[in-house]
Amino acid sequence: MATLSGNLYGTEYNNSYVAEPQVRNDVSLQHGRLRYLSGEYTIPSGDVLGTSAIVKLFKLPKGARVIECLASSDDLGTTGDLDIGWADSEEVDENGTVLEAADDDGFFADLDVNADAISRTAMTNAVAGFRKKFAAEVDVQIAIPEATTTDGTIFVEMYYILD
């Protein structure tokens, strides 16, 4: 194992100020207007979320680069997992292929909402939606891989940059 010392450069710094010839960084990684969206869904009293349920929360605009997604939830019973991701875009290319393919768990996979309430859980850099720039508008949604056993509220917040 080497011991690093001296000046070390992150990718963006290196590309902009050190590399010869200079490498162009994606401007949306460094500039843009920070935007915020949030959505919540309250499961009606006495009802539960089944595995065929899809909860639409909000639309993420074309060109959005997601920098953070947070989720919180009441304790939804003795079982229950949520996947938070996006649906296929309605916009298609010249071949009829959707510009953004669905990813049910692009922000969270198998988020455990049983036994305890979750409070502002952040997505990790291991998911497809982390720093993703969307080529088309998509619906942000919740899919249910494991049914819940009680009612409660789910809240999702999204921070993104739009050029």
Stockholm file with secondary structure:
# STOCKHOLM 1.0

chainA/1-163         MATLSGNLYGTEYNNSYVAEPQVRNDVSLQHGRLRYLSGEYTIPSGDVLGTSAIVKLFKLPKGARVIECLASSDDLGTTGDLDIGWADSEEVDENGTVLEAADDDGFFADLDVNADAISRTAMTNAVAGFRKKFAAEVDVQIAIPEATTTDGTIFVEMYYILD
#=GR chainA/1-163 SS CCCCCSCCCCHHHIIIIISSSCCCCCGGGTCSEEEEEEEEEECCTTCCCCTTCEEEEEEECTTCEEEEEEEEECCCCSSCEEEEEECCCSCBCTTSCBSSCCEEEEEEEEEECSSSCEEEEECCTTSTTTTCBCSSCEEEEEEEEECCSSCCEEEEEEEEEEC
#=GC SS_cons         CCCCCSCCCCHHHIIIIISSSCCCCCGGGTCSEEEEEEEEEECCTTCCCCTTCEEEEEEECTTCEEEEEEEEECCCCSSCEEEEEECCCSCBCTTSCBSSCCEEEEEEEEEECSSSCEEEEECCTTSTTTTCBCSSCEEEEEEEEECCSSCCEEEEEEEEEEC
//
